[in-house]
Each structure stands twice: as structure tokens, then as C-alpha cells.
Amino acid sequence: MNKLEKYGVSIPEILLPKNVDLSSWSVIACDQFTQDEDYWNNAASIAQGKPSTLNLIFPEVFLGKGDDNIRINKIQTTMNEYLSSGVFAPAQKECMCIERKTSYGRTRKGLVVCVDLDSYEWKPGSKALIRATEATVPERIPPRMKIRNGASLELPHIMLLANDPDDILVGGALKLAKKNPPAYEGNLMQNSGSITGWALSESEAELHLEKTLEQLKTAGTDSNGDTFLFAVGDGNHSLATAKAVWEENKSRLPSDSPVRYALVEIVNIYDEGLTFEPIHRVLFDFNGEAVLEQIQKNLGGVILDCENDESLQKAVSNKEEKGAVFGFIYIKNGVTCRKILKTQIRELAIAALQPVLDDIMEENNAKKTQIDYIHGGDEVIELGKTIGNTGILLPPISKESFFATINGRGPLPRKSFSMGEASEKRFYVESRRLF
């Protein structure tokens, strides 16, 4: 029996490329730069004629372009070619401990393991060990299933969050692994920083994981006896797809089939190199004052004026506030209005705000295009200075209340938060056998 089964974890048989330049082998997660074909065309130029994970994934920018089946067949053929032609070194049963330095000067630590898909659930109300953090759109799963079903290789861009204030899991594993030389190191393509990986052998990994996961499991168990061990930070739809493929195939596969598991990177939510950024909202063709009043009616709080753009952003991002502070910017009678709504809300702000916005949209028969999701505060402010637009700034994401919020209310609305900038997302390096 797998000693780690009760934690929903197992030690994978990892495949690494041999004698390969990481700057051409390693490609960013397929769900990034979905509006930027130039990024992916540049990646293709860099990887041309070389072994590359670009040839093993389906960049989502190209999904639905009319050649999906051709691309999927080519991906699965290339997987088999790479396996038979010696691109990979022999598989090793081990975990990978990584340090990722981004182009923003941040360093993030990670631990690559397998997780049991029977221990994961994305549906609201789940009390599984591994849970979604944002709402999952079921319609997005079937197209991705076509890619994974029958694929001989799996490459992960899923990142799970551990609620680990003392950094015993990932940080502890990295200290053990660093006693050995790196298994790989190199620069990432398109000026995205660098990455180094150290292997942690099966025996060392098993001992370390059993000890540290038991501590995290105890800390993550609530008064009802439900344990919340990992939260999906990135790649929720990919993990949901992996589960759907397992459910479809489990009746014909052995219980220990590789398809039952998914390769992921675990990251400590308190890692200093991991930034949590709110995703702001902008409404189009709405009366900004009416929007603000309706939100206040639902959320309570006090409306105050702000003098300028700087004071607006400063008020919203003030971490000393005990309750959530929302910022609003809109035009009224030709004048730019800057307002804040100070509330007593203690949970993650977007969990309270989005249902109100949904109601506003529905009551006004608004189209989906009348709301947008913006990462940068400066962009929200500039958009709010156009007549008919209402910019809404959200406060910083609290890491301390993150797990408690998910445990209490379930997944957050879609587009609730971002883990770093686009180029800081996971790059493919490791893989493992699947079907």
C-alpha cells in the first residue's frame, strides 16, 4: 500500500530530457498568452528543429481554429517519437524540488509530486483533500479531454497551494535535495528567468512527505473532521480534465494506473516569491454612481471621496484596514469621481462583490462584454475615466484568510486572483508516462 495514499499524494516516475537546452525545451503553461499568437509563434521559432515541450502541448490560443484534431494527433505522435528516440533519460521514481527565478526578481520554490485524482474535487461544497479555488466551467473540460485521453505522456502546469506557515513541506524538501547536484538548470525562453531542479529520491521523499503531510493534515482538519490539504492555485481546468479522464477510464484500468494520478507542483502559499494579485473589474455602459449605491446597499459600509488617482489606489491597498475597501472611478456630469467603499467584510473581497455584480448585470440585461477583468490598477483607473465606464478596484488578497475562505464558502468566482504575472506561470520541464 502507498504510505502516502491518505494524503492524496504519491511519488512519480519522472522523465527528464537528456542533453537538452532548457531554453528551447521548456515552454510556458498552455493557458497563458491566450490572446497573443505572436508569443507562441516566437516560441515555435526558438524551438524549431529541437526537442521541445511545445511539441507536446496544445497552446490554448489555437484551440477552436478548425485544426484541433490534427494538432492533437500530432502531439500524441510526437510523444511516442520522443519516448522511442531517446529524448528522455530513463524514468526515476523521485520528487523534483525546484527553484524558479522570474524576470521580476522573485524566487519561488516548488515540489513536483503526483496527486490522487480520487482525493480531488472541483464541485462546490466539496470537502475533499484537494479542492478548487475558483469556479470551474464544465464546458471547458471536454475539449481538453481529447488531448489527455490516450496521451502517452503527461506534462504538468498545475500548481497546488499548501497552507504551510513554517515552510516544512516544500522548503524542507528543498534543503534535503540540495545536498545533491542539480538534475537540471538553465534559462527559460523569452526572457522568463531561470529554473533549477534537484531530485529527491523515493526513500527520502517518502520519509519527508509522510512526516510533514501528517502535520499539515492535522492543522488543516476542521471541527467536523474534514481535511483541506491543498488548494488549486493554477491549472484548475487541467486538473478537472485529468479527473474526468480518470473517471471515464477507471472501470477498465487497474486501481494503480498512472491515469489515476496527476503530476503537479506544490507551492507554499506563504512563499515570498509567490505574489497574489487581485483581478479588478470594469463595467461598461453603466451609471457608476448607481452601481456604487447598489453595491453599498448589499455590502454595507461607508462611501468616502478620494482626491486623486494615487490616494484612491493607496486607500484600497492599505493592508492595515480591518475590513475590505473597494475603489470606484467613473465620470459624472463631465467630472471624474473617485470613491472608496469601506466595509466590515473580513473574507476575500471578491467573494462578497462578485454576486452583487452578477445581480447588477442580470437586472440590467447586460451582455457578457459589459464586464471585463483587469490585472493592473493603473489600467482600471484609466478605463474609469471614460464616460459610461465604472472601474472597480479590489483590495490585496490575504494569504492568511485564503484557505479559511475556501473552506467556508467553497470555490471563489472565476477571475478572482492571479498568482504572479503571465511570464511567472509554470514552465514545462518534467513529464511522466500516462497511457
Salt bridges, closest charged atoms under 4 A:
GLU5 OE2 - ARG260 NH2 3.64
ASP31 OD2 - HIS157 NE2 3.65
GLU37 OE2 - LYS65 NZ 3.52
GLU60 OE1 - ARG140 NH2 3.68
GLU60 OE1 - ARG144 NH2 3.10
ASP67 OD2 - ARG71 NE 3.34
GLU99 OE2 - LYS178 NZ 2.77
ASP116 OD2 - ARG260 NH2 2.76
ASP118 OD1 - LYS250 NZ 3.49
ASP118 OD2 - ARG260 NE 3.53
GLU154 OE2 - ARG148 NH2 2.87
GLU154 OE1 - ARG432 NE 2.55
ASP167 OD2 - LYS109 NZ 3.27
GLU202 OE2 - LYS93 NZ 3.83
GLU214 OE1 - LYS6 NZ 3.76
ASP234 OD2 - LYS425 NZ 3.36
GLU247 OE2 - LYS243 NZ 3.73
GLU247 OE2 - LYS250 NZ 3.71
GLU265 OE2 - ARG108 NE 3.63
GLU265 OE1 - ARG426 NE 2.62
GLU289 OE2 - LYS332 NZ 2.96
ASP305 OD1 - LYS339 NZ 2.50
ASP309 OD1 - ARG338 NE 2.61
ASP309 OD2 - LYS385 NZ 2.54
GLU321 OE2 - LYS342 NZ 3.27
GLU382 OE2 - LYS385 NZ 3.48
GLU424 OE1 - ARG106 NH2 2.79
GLU430 OE1 - ARG426 NH2 2.91
